[in-house]
Amino acid sequence: MRPPLSPSSPSSPARRLPRLLGALALACATAVAATGAAAPAHERPGHRPHDSCPADTAGTALLFCEDFEDLPRGTGTSLDWGVDTRHGALSVERERSRGHRPDQVLRVRTEGNGHAFLEVDDFSAPGNSFFGRMRVKVDAFPTAPDWAHFTLVEAGGRGDGSVVRPIGGQYVPTVGDGTQLWGIGSDGGPTGDWTDWRESAPAEAGRWTCLEWEMDASDNRVAVWIDGEPQPDMTVTTTRHGGNPVDFVFPAFDTVRVGWQLYQGDPTPDSYDLRLDDLALSTERVGCGR
């Protein structure tokens, strides 16, 4: 039988315990210093890195959000939204030249006067009013034919047949040597087919632009912000719009489409590419900083 160890023995439990506790404390401190206190916020559990959509939207004002980060690269498709294309396609790609950060985006490509849209179906907004936000980079806008008309966002639903286009524009040959201008528009209802473009809102190709819009059913008002700046002269309302001299009235929105459509045949250029990111529909203004 081994004799019991004395408290003064180097191998006794009484002598080993402080050493073990000290080693354990040092290991914990090292781990915290290496991974805990210095860890950036986006590495904490439950938070997705480089993400404009919260992991849990319960209790927030968001009605729809898509930043394309969780989607596989390749053909653009998701269980959260539909696809509507004609002579066009959607694909999820890595954008390496993005200004504010590299991440995944939705590439929209169309041929001629085709269209390609991400479609938010079964959409419902409290009081039939909502805000929208997206970032977009268009490689080139049309330069022919004269008055070539394009749409990036439209919202439709039940009512008088109107489709509201808060984000669109037109090639205007009478401004300068010919200019592409952003404008709010509509089609299909009593006010007819119109795009209320403004010279104060040039559509710039080849750069990321943050576009926001508001649909306010209280006076059928559509307002727009470009890169965070309000564009009050673009605002349309029930009685102030670019169509027939009758009231402009919203449908009961149930669908929002985001992408690209050009309406005239044989345009120049003959194909169109744009990148979309950070789509959000909300009961409150989202802004461009998120």
Secondary structure by P-SEA (a helix, b strand, c coil): cccccccccccccccaaaaaaaaaaaaaaaaaaaccccccccccccccccccccccccccccccccccccccccccccccccccccccbbbbbbbccccccbbbbbbbbbcccccccccccccccccccbbbbbbbbbccccccccccccccbbbbcccccccccccccccccccccbbbbbbbccccccccccccccccbbbbccbbbbbbbbbbccccccccccccccccccccccccccccccbbbbcccccccbbbbbccccccccbbbbbbcbbbbccccccccc
